[in-house]
């Protein structure tokens, strides 16, 4: 029999936000895979480190963390390595920051492997809910809707989406902070916006957008835009 592929959300950064199910499956997995930058440690692995058993086989999926289209080659290579373990009957736990299916890297492996092997997706605490908790702001109220989109969209698309929504969560702020501030200001929504970086981590930072002096942000940052409670 072939092994099972597990896509495991390990949460936004605080190791205490790893779910009981995730911890159990990681500890039992003979093989653990995780995304990692070109060089240096994997953030997903660091979150889950306490649950990885000694002797576990590990696969670091090295991905160039640069702007632009998602590169296929690292995922093709990782899918081949993971597939070999699954074919041999070994289960593989793929760690994913936040939630596997909320802008998660696991979805690219799911595309390549889920049609061939048994697959289970284990949801995790997403960056979206972690940011809302850090900011102390509900995402929506009553019948209000929420729009979620990345800062990588062009100015026209960002303006249209922000102009059309009651509440928004803008992900992947990073180098786009300056133009986001300008677009939000032009729409008259700066006072509705809050900036959060590194939610759930010791370096967590929460600042009303109107008071934020910087024009660049870390990758793990988000802006919430919503009218205050009446």
C-alpha positions as CSV (number, residue, x, y, z in Angstrom):
1,X,0.0,0.0,0.0
2,X,1.1,3.5,-0.7
3,X,1.6,6.1,2.1
4,X,-0.7,9.0,2.9
5,X,0.1,12.6,2.1
6,X,-0.7,15.0,4.9
7,X,-0.9,18.8,4.3
8,X,-0.6,20.2,7.8
9,X,-1.2,23.8,8.8
10,X,1.1,24.7,11.7
11,X,-0.3,28.2,12.3
12,X,1.0,31.7,12.0
13,X,4.2,31.4,14.1
14,X,3.4,30.8,17.8
15,X,4.2,27.1,18.5
16,X,1.3,27.0,20.9
17,X,-1.1,27.5,18.0
18,X,-0.2,24.2,16.4
19,X,-3.3,22.1,16.7
20,X,-3.4,18.8,18.7
21,X,-4.1,16.9,15.5
22,X,-1.2,18.5,13.7
23,X,1.1,17.7,16.6
24,X,0.0,14.1,16.6
25,X,0.5,13.6,12.9
26,X,3.8,15.3,12.7
27,X,5.2,13.2,15.6
28,X,4.1,10.0,13.9
29,X,5.2,10.9,10.4
30,X,8.2,8.9,9.1
31,X,8.9,11.7,6.6
32,X,8.4,15.5,7.1
33,X,8.7,18.0,4.3
34,X,8.5,21.8,4.6
35,X,9.1,25.0,2.5
36,X,12.4,26.8,3.1
37,X,14.2,29.8,1.6
38,X,17.3,29.5,-0.7
39,X,19.4,29.3,2.4
40,X,18.7,29.3,6.1
41,X,16.1,27.6,8.2
42,X,12.5,26.9,7.4
43,X,9.9,29.0,9.4
44,X,7.4,26.2,9.1
45,X,9.8,23.7,10.6
46,X,10.8,26.1,13.4
47,X,7.1,26.4,14.4
48,X,6.7,22.6,14.5
49,X,10.2,21.6,15.7
50,X,9.1,20.3,19.1
51,X,6.9,17.6,17.4
52,X,9.4,16.2,14.9
53,X,10.7,12.9,16.2
54,X,14.4,12.1,16.2
55,X,15.3,10.0,13.1
56,X,12.5,11.5,11.0
57,X,13.5,11.8,7.4
58,X,13.2,15.5,6.3
59,X,12.8,17.1,2.9
60,X,13.5,20.8,2.7
61,X,11.6,22.3,-0.3
62,X,14.0,25.1,-1.3
63,X,12.1,28.0,-3.0
64,X,13.5,31.3,-4.1
65,X,11.5,33.8,-2.1
66,X,11.3,36.5,-4.8
67,X,8.5,38.5,-6.4
68,X,6.8,37.1,-9.5
69,X,5.2,33.9,-10.7
70,X,5.4,30.8,-8.5
71,X,8.3,28.7,-9.9
72,X,7.3,25.2,-10.9
73,X,10.7,23.5,-10.7
74,X,11.0,23.4,-6.9
75,X,7.5,21.9,-6.5
76,X,8.1,19.4,-9.3
77,X,11.3,18.3,-7.6
78,X,9.7,18.1,-4.2
79,X,6.7,16.2,-5.6
80,X,9.0,13.6,-7.1
81,X,10.9,13.1,-3.8
82,X,7.7,13.0,-1.7
83,X,6.1,10.7,-4.3
84,X,8.9,8.2,-4.0
85,X,8.3,8.0,-0.2
86,X,4.6,7.6,-0.7
87,X,5.1,4.8,-3.3
88,X,7.3,3.0,-0.7
89,X,4.4,3.1,1.8
90,X,5.8,5.9,4.0
91,X,3.4,8.7,5.0
92,X,4.6,12.3,4.4
93,X,3.6,15.3,6.5
94,X,4.1,18.5,4.6
95,X,4.2,21.5,7.0
96,X,2.6,24.7,5.9
97,X,2.7,28.1,7.6
98,X,-0.8,29.1,8.6
99,X,-3.4,27.0,6.8
100,X,-2.6,24.7,3.8
101,X,-5.4,26.1,1.6
102,X,-5.2,29.8,2.5
103,X,-2.4,31.0,0.2
104,X,-0.5,28.0,1.5
105,X,2.5,26.4,-0.3
106,X,1.0,23.0,0.2
107,X,-1.6,23.6,-2.5
108,X,1.1,23.3,-5.2
109,X,2.1,19.8,-4.0
110,X,-1.6,18.9,-3.6
111,X,-2.1,19.8,-7.3
112,X,0.7,17.4,-8.2
113,X,0.1,14.5,-5.9
114,X,-3.5,14.3,-4.6
115,X,-4.7,12.5,-7.7
116,X,-2.2,9.7,-7.2
117,X,-2.1,9.2,-3.4
118,X,-4.4,9.3,-0.4
119,X,-4.4,12.8,0.9
120,X,-5.6,14.5,4.1
121,X,-5.5,18.2,4.7
122,X,-5.3,19.4,8.3
123,X,-6.4,23.0,8.7
124,X,-4.4,25.4,10.8
125,X,-4.8,28.8,12.4
126,X,-4.5,31.2,9.4
127,X,-2.7,34.4,9.3
128,X,-6.0,36.1,8.7
129,X,-7.5,35.1,12.0
130,X,-4.2,35.6,13.8
131,X,-4.0,39.2,12.5
132,X,-7.5,40.0,13.6
133,X,-6.8,38.6,17.1
134,X,-3.6,40.7,17.3
135,X,-5.4,43.8,16.2
136,X,-8.4,43.2,18.5
137,X,-10.7,43.8,15.6
138,X,-13.5,41.6,14.3
139,X,-13.1,40.8,10.6
140,X,-16.8,41.3,9.9
141,X,-20.1,42.2,11.6
142,X,-23.6,41.1,11.0
143,X,-24.3,40.9,7.3
144,X,-21.0,42.7,6.2
145,X,-18.8,40.9,3.7
146,X,-15.0,40.5,3.8
147,X,-12.7,40.8,0.8
148,X,-9.3,39.1,0.9
149,X,-6.6,39.8,-1.6
150,X,-2.8,40.2,-2.0
151,X,-1.0,43.5,-2.2
152,X,0.7,42.2,-5.4
153,X,-2.3,43.3,-7.5
154,X,-1.8,46.4,-9.6
155,X,-3.0,49.8,-8.4
156,X,-6.2,49.7,-10.5
157,X,-7.2,46.3,-9.2
158,X,-6.4,47.3,-5.6
159,X,-8.4,50.5,-5.9
160,X,-11.4,48.7,-7.4
161,X,-11.5,46.0,-4.8
162,X,-11.0,48.4,-1.8
163,X,-13.7,50.7,-3.2
164,X,-16.2,47.9,-3.6
165,X,-15.8,46.2,-0.2
166,X,-17.1,46.8,3.3
167,X,-14.1,45.2,4.9
168,X,-10.8,44.0,3.5
169,X,-7.7,42.0,4.5
170,X,-4.7,42.8,2.3
171,X,-1.9,40.2,2.5
172,X,1.7,40.1,1.4
173,X,2.2,43.8,2.2
174,X,6.0,43.8,2.1
175,X,7.5,46.2,-0.5
176,X,4.0,47.3,-1.5
177,X,3.3,49.2,1.7
178,X,4.0,52.7,0.3
179,X,1.6,52.4,-2.6
180,X,-1.0,50.7,-0.4
181,X,-0.9,53.7,2.0
182,X,-1.4,56.0,-1.0
183,X,-4.3,54.0,-2.4
184,X,-6.1,53.7,0.9
185,X,-5.6,57.4,1.6
186,X,-7.0,58.3,-1.8
187,X,-10.1,56.4,-1.0
188,X,-10.5,58.1,2.4
189,X,-10.1,54.9,4.4
190,X,-6.8,55.4,6.2
191,X,-8.6,55.9,9.6
192,X,-10.3,52.5,9.1
193,X,-7.0,50.7,8.5
194,X,-4.7,48.9,10.9
195,X,-1.3,47.4,10.1
196,X,-0.1,44.1,11.7
197,X,3.3,42.4,11.3
198,X,4.5,39.1,12.6
199,X,1.1,38.2,14.3
200,X,1.4,35.8,17.2
201,X,5.3,36.1,17.4
202,X,7.3,37.9,20.0
203,X,8.1,40.7,17.5
204,X,4.4,41.2,16.7
205,X,3.6,44.8,15.8
206,X,0.2,46.5,15.6
207,X,-0.1,50.1,14.4
208,X,-3.0,52.2,13.1
209,X,-2.1,52.8,9.4
210,X,-2.5,56.6,10.0
211,X,0.4,56.4,12.5
212,X,2.7,54.1,10.5
213,X,5.8,56.0,9.3
214,X,7.5,53.2,7.4
215,X,7.1,52.6,3.6
216,X,8.3,49.0,3.6
217,X,7.1,46.1,5.6
218,X,8.1,42.5,6.2
219,X,6.6,39.7,4.1
220,X,4.6,38.5,7.1
221,X,2.4,41.6,7.4
222,X,-1.2,42.5,6.6
223,X,-3.5,45.5,6.5
224,X,-7.1,45.2,7.8
225,X,-9.6,47.8,6.5
226,X,-13.0,48.1,8.1
227,X,-15.3,50.7,9.5
228,X,-15.4,50.8,13.3
229,X,-18.5,49.5,15.1
230,X,-21.4,51.9,15.2
